[in-house]
Amino acid sequence: MVLTFLVMLAFLAYAILTEIEGGQEPEFRVAGDCTGCRRPVEPEWLLCPRCRTLLRENCADCDRSTATYHAFCPWCGRKRKEKAA
């Protein structure tokens, strides 16, 4: 009887934790299209698998992931360095 209660309690705790974790948004989501080839990309991708365009990189100051099309880091405000052509 006690074992059944503990199993049910564990299942309930697991269900609550998965619901809480599932509702959290990721830190930053890249726009749905690649800036190079305009084809759909996944939010977690760092490079476009089709044209190899860099989609995200870490800020030099705060080390948080930032989309490469931003002129400034949305987290700390630092201006991104321009790449040499």
MOHUSUL-V505938 format. One record per residue. RES is the residue in one letter. SS is DSSP state (a for helix, b for strand, c for the rest). D_FIRST is the distance of its C-alpha to the first C-alpha in Angstrom with 1 decimal. Layout:
# MOHUSUL-V505938
RES|SS|D_FIRST / RES|SS|D_FIRST
This chain:
# MOHUSUL-V505938
M|c|0.0 / V|a|3.8 / L|a|5.4 / T|a|5.2 / F|a|6.4 / L|a|8.8 / V|a|10.0 / M|a|10.8 / L|a|12.4 / A|a|14.4 / F|a|15.6 / L|a|16.7 / A|a|18.5 / Y|a|20.2 / A|a|21.4 / I|a|22.9 / L|a|24.6 / T|a|26.1 / E|a|27.4 / I|a|29.0 / E|a|30.6 / G|a|31.7 / G|c|33.6 / Q|c|35.8 / E|c|39.3 / P|c|41.0 / E|c|43.6 / F|c|46.6 / R|c|47.2 / V|c|50.5 / A|c|52.4 / G|c|51.7 / D|b|55.1 / C|c|56.8 / T|c|59.8 / G|c|61.9 / C|c|61.5 / R|c|59.7 / R|c|57.1 / P|b|53.3 / V|c|51.4 / E|c|47.7 / P|c|46.9 / E|c|45.8 / W|c|49.1 / L|c|51.7 / L|b|54.4 / C|c|55.3 / P|c|54.9 / R|c|58.0 / C|c|60.6 / R|c|59.0 / T|c|59.5 / L|b|57.6 / L|c|55.1 / R|b|53.5 / E|b|54.4 / N|b|53.3 / C|c|55.4 / A|c|57.5 / D|c|56.7 / C|c|53.0 / D|c|51.9 / R|c|49.9 / S|b|50.1 / T|b|52.9 / A|b|54.4 / T|c|57.9 / Y|c|59.6 / H|c|59.0 / A|c|62.1 / F|b|60.0 / C|c|56.5 / P|c|54.3 / W|c|52.3 / C|c|55.1 / G|c|58.3 / R|c|60.1 / K|b|62.7 / R|c|62.1 / K|c|64.8 / E|c|66.9 / K|c|67.0 / A|c|70.5 / A|c|71.8
